[in-house]
């Protein structure tokens, strides 16, 4: 394929792009792929998860500005472009029964209306591949679930000349993936750490998963990107209010991560090009002459 490949990653909050697929994006950037992160909300209702910053009144009062600057730093580290869709964080409701979501938040938006800015962005950026969350949001945060909904609606509409008139020339992406997260990866890592006498941070996580009865999703595509795990971690640490550098994200040595599970994993959800599964490249089917016509349709 002669034209520059383009990848769009649609995420709910600033920091999601650094914890889900960041090494993949950094790798593709190094190959000359144009990568754009679409961030649905500003993360305004996110808790300050780094204990070193908790209780800082200035951060609490200016959390939107703080998280925006953190996103700027992570974007520079990953080498990607980034756009805000402008929705307001819903927060993560807790309690039994769950409290109602805040009025006007992203999770309460009409899907067709909320998809409009993403349709516009897709038509402007013209991605060949889009990544986002599955129908469960990866985990059941209302913003993650809404991110899935508007991404699927935008996928269906962006190439339709009769949909969303006035939001740019139609463009149909060729492939759409869900960010893959499997308990198989966690269990494999846990077993390796335990066998080698290294403290594992995954024990409670595995117990909770098994008690929930959740099943692993099908992984279709494993992208080897271990050379960019360090870049991923630097981008994560840039989201200082959300990531504790001494926390569980960083307790597994990088050499262990690279040896045991050197890929980031995805589930192919939509494809308009021929591809053989399993894949090792999000652009499989698009780097061939046959894929050129499909991508330019």
Buried (B, 14 or more C-beta within 10 A) or exposed (E): BEEEBBBBBBBBBBBBBBBBBBBBBBBBBEEEBBBBBBBBBBBBBBEBBBEEBEEBEEBEEEBBEBBBEBBEBBBEBBBBBBBBBEBBBBBBBEEEEEEEBBEEBBBBBEEBEBBBBBBBBBBBBBBBBBBBBBEBBBEEBBBBBBBBBBBBBBBBBBBEEEBBEEBBEBBBBBBBBBBBBBBEBBBBBBEBBEEEEEEBBBEEBBEEBEEEEEEEBEBBBBBBBBEBBEBBBBBBBBBBBBBBEEEEBBEBEEEBBBEBBBBBBBBBBBBBBEBEEEBEBBBBBBEBEEBBEBBEE
